[in-house]
Amino acid sequence: MIGEEKSKAKSEIYISNSVDVKIEEDNIDDNELGKRSERLAENKKSGFFYEWGLPIIVAVVLAILINKFVIFKVKIPSESMVPTLNVEDRLFVTRVYNEDKFKRGDILVFDSNELGEKLIKRLMGLPGDKIVIKNGEVSINGEKLIEDYIGNADRFNGEYEVPEGKYFFLGDNRLWSKDSRYWINPYIDAKDIEGKAQFKVYPFSDIGKIK
């Protein structure tokens, strides 16, 4: 009897110890599974960010940089450049950093400090040019310009000599354009010129390069 009781006690102790170990092992397994689940969730979040979030952020940053330093879009607010540009037309404008690249006839976007707004006009006078407007006809340095882009001509008269570092602008719709002819200061500084109109993107029926 005594031997059987001792044997039974040992057996119970053995079983009890085995159960304790098993429970402890189960607890370890559950904890490990929890950690693995957390790691998987974090990996999924990280994978989603690198797959979608990062490319979106990069695209936004590139768009901002391109708009600031390379190209931007403008909408025409008035009739001053008709028939070349009409109200509500949308254009792509490339930024210009070298004033030596400005050419007579370019359509440029610039800041008017006098009016406190951005304008878009045709560049007519370069630094040093002598401009004579007689009955609406423009001559530069003694040579009469052929302007087949003019919308409504006028009978304006005036004479100008463009200073160094300055530029003289006219709108194609001469009868209605408020431009260098009517400003208190007729000239625009080179530093205030932002870009050259290159391409019309709206309306879709009139998409194309701007001349």
Helices and strands as residue ranges (DSSP letters): H 2-48, I 49-53, H 54-69, E 71-75, E 90-95, G 99-101, E 107-112, E 117-125, E 130-134, E 137-140, E 143-144, E 158-161, E 166-170, E 187-189, G 190-192, E 193-202, G 204-206, E 208-209
